[in-house]
Amino acid sequence: MLQVKHLLAEKGSDIYSVGPDAPVLDAIRTMADHYIGALLVMRGDELVGIVSERDYARKVILMGRHSNDTPVSEIMSPNVLTVGPDDTVETCMRLCTDRRVRHLPVVDSRKVVGVVSIGDLVKALISEQSTQIEQLQRYIAG
């Protein structure tokens, strides 16, 4: 069964983050530069929140705020759902579905070591299922 550590080994463990006092505009630029939908909000090595494009749309645009003078701390989600490197892809998918989140920071011994997205999880499940189907077809064919 695939674990989060296997996904990070394949995709890499790059962590993109922003400080809580940074303007939202900085966060949006960073997301655009890296083609990602969310950023971790970090104070040093401490994970204090997560901010997503969804947060931006709902808490800045729809509220009539300005991106350059609204700090990230005012729109971030402070209660971050995290997973560990030994958690399974299935566990992560269940969390994403049940809690309606798209990004899961990976924490090992209280240190952020990566992030997995719903896209990463779906890709891994499809790959795993394709492999199982091929093996079954070879077994049936003899």
C-alpha positions as a printed NumPy array, in Angstrom:
array([[  0.   ,   0.   ,   0.   ],
       [  1.369,   3.393,  -0.988],
       [  2.373,   5.741,   1.775],
       [  2.883,   9.501,   1.793],
       [  6.667,   9.057,   1.999],
       [  6.544,   7.194,  -1.352],
       [  4.677,  10.101,  -2.965],
       [  7.187,  12.625,  -1.632],
       [ 10.097,  10.494,  -2.861],
       [  8.587,  10.581,  -6.351],
       [  7.282,  14.147,  -6.562],
       [  9.817,  15.851,  -4.33 ],
       [  9.369,  17.601,  -1.035],
       [  9.519,  21.238,  -2.075],
       [  7.762,  23.45 ,   0.427],
       [  6.423,  26.822,  -0.62 ],
       [  5.42 ,  29.133,   2.175],
       [  4.627,  32.678,   3.163],
       [  4.772,  34.489,   6.486],
       [  1.554,  35.4  ,   8.301],
       [  2.316,  39.128,   8.095],
       [  3.021,  39.128,   4.347],
       [  0.457,  40.811,   2.114],
       [ -1.964,  38.462,   0.354],
       [ -0.611,  39.741,  -2.974],
       [  2.761,  38.104,  -2.171],
       [  1.018,  34.795,  -1.501],
       [ -0.938,  34.944,  -4.762],
       [  2.21 ,  35.775,  -6.736],
       [  4.08 ,  32.861,  -5.168],
       [  1.234,  30.468,  -5.974],
       [  1.13 ,  31.723,  -9.566],
       [  4.931,  31.487,  -9.947],
       [  4.935,  27.849,  -8.815],
       [  1.595,  26.766, -10.347],
       [  0.199,  25.697,  -6.989],
       [ -3.156,  26.285,  -5.322],
       [ -2.069,  26.749,  -1.705],
       [  0.825,  27.915,   0.433],
       [  1.826,  26.953,   3.919],
       [  1.867,  29.854,   6.331],
       [  5.019,  29.556,   8.394],
       [  6.517,  31.528,  11.245],
       [ 10.091,  30.316,  11.027],
       [  9.836,  26.516,  11.112],
       [  6.391,  26.577,  12.747],
       [  3.316,  25.798,  10.653],
       [  0.691,  28.379,  11.646],
       [ -1.794,  28.038,   8.79 ],
       [ -2.498,  27.428,   5.146],
       [ -3.777,  29.86 ,   2.529],
       [ -5.373,  28.834,  -0.748],
       [ -6.781,  30.344,  -3.901],
       [-10.192,  29.533,  -2.436],
       [ -9.39 ,  31.633,   0.657],
       [ -8.367,  34.478,  -1.63 ],
       [-11.56 ,  34.306,  -3.67 ],
       [-13.858,  34.094,  -0.66 ],
       [-12.091,  36.309,   1.862],
       [-10.496,  38.995,  -0.294],
       [-12.286,  39.35 ,  -3.611],
       [-15.838,  38.717,  -2.387],
       [-15.298,  40.842,   0.727],
       [-13.982,  43.827,  -1.247],
       [-10.557,  43.758,   0.394],
       [ -7.299,  44.718,  -1.272],
       [ -4.572,  42.14 ,  -1.854],
       [ -1.702,  44.507,  -1.195],
       [ -2.854,  45.69 ,   2.248],
       [ -4.491,  42.551,   3.669],
       [ -2.111,  40.307,   5.645],
       [ -2.182,  36.583,   4.989],
       [ -3.044,  35.965,   8.661],
       [ -6.484,  37.523,   8.099],
       [ -7.508,  35.034,   5.404],
       [ -5.544,  31.864,   6.195],
       [ -7.02 ,  28.731,   7.712],
       [ -5.251,  28.438,  11.074],
       [ -6.326,  24.882,  11.973],
       [ -4.277,  22.888,   9.502],
       [ -5.024,  19.228,   8.94 ],
       [ -1.698,  17.376,   8.599],
       [ -0.544,  13.852,   7.818],
       [  2.62 ,  11.908,   8.504],
       [  5.01 ,  10.192,   6.09 ],
       [  3.712,   6.751,   7.099],
       [  0.053,   7.561,   6.431],
       [ -1.44 ,   5.771,   3.444],
       [ -2.73 ,   7.379,   0.28 ],
       [ -6.171,   5.965,   1.096],
       [ -6.145,   7.627,   4.525],
       [ -5.215,  10.939,   2.917],
       [ -7.955,  10.618,   0.294],
       [-10.497,   9.966,   3.025],
       [ -9.311,  13.051,   4.947],
       [ -9.479,  15.245,   1.846],
       [-12.964,  14.01 ,   1.024],
       [-14.388,  14.123,   4.541],
       [-12.854,  17.476,   5.497],
       [-13.125,  19.067,   2.029],
       [ -9.472,  20.065,   1.788],
       [ -7.175,  19.852,  -1.207],
       [ -3.742,  20.126,   0.406],
       [ -2.216,  18.193,   3.293],
       [  1.081,  19.292,   4.849],
       [  3.249,  16.328,   5.782],
       [  4.724,  16.617,   9.274],
       [  7.393,  14.356,  10.733],
       [  8.528,  14.941,  14.32 ],
       [  6.815,  18.36 ,  14.309],
       [  8.733,  19.436,  11.194],
       [  7.049,  20.075,   7.843],
       [  8.672,  17.752,   5.291],
       [  6.384,  18.231,   2.298],
       [  2.853,  18.72 ,   1.004],
       [  0.543,  16.354,  -0.854],
       [ -2.394,  17.58 ,  -2.884],
       [ -5.576,  15.857,  -3.91 ],
       [ -4.074,  15.707,  -7.415],
       [ -1.024,  13.837,  -6.114],
       [ -3.274,  11.367,  -4.323],
       [ -5.534,  10.739,  -7.323],
       [ -2.519,  10.251,  -9.596],
       [ -1.025,   7.723,  -7.164],
       [ -4.274,   5.769,  -6.865],
       [ -4.743,   5.627, -10.633],
       [ -1.182,   4.412, -11.095],
       [ -1.583,   1.76 ,  -8.405],
       [ -4.883,   0.55 ,  -9.89 ],
       [ -3.406,   0.421, -13.404],
       [ -0.581,  -1.763, -12.127],
       [ -3.032,  -4.105, -10.41 ],
       [ -5.168,  -4.362, -13.568],
       [ -2.102,  -5.22 , -15.683],
       [ -1.064,  -7.917, -13.2  ],
       [ -4.553,  -9.423, -13.182],
       [ -4.706,  -9.411, -16.98 ],
       [ -1.353, -11.212, -17.185],
       [ -2.519, -13.732, -14.598],
       [ -5.781, -14.391, -16.455],
       [ -4.001, -14.654, -19.826],
       [ -1.882, -17.336, -18.374]])
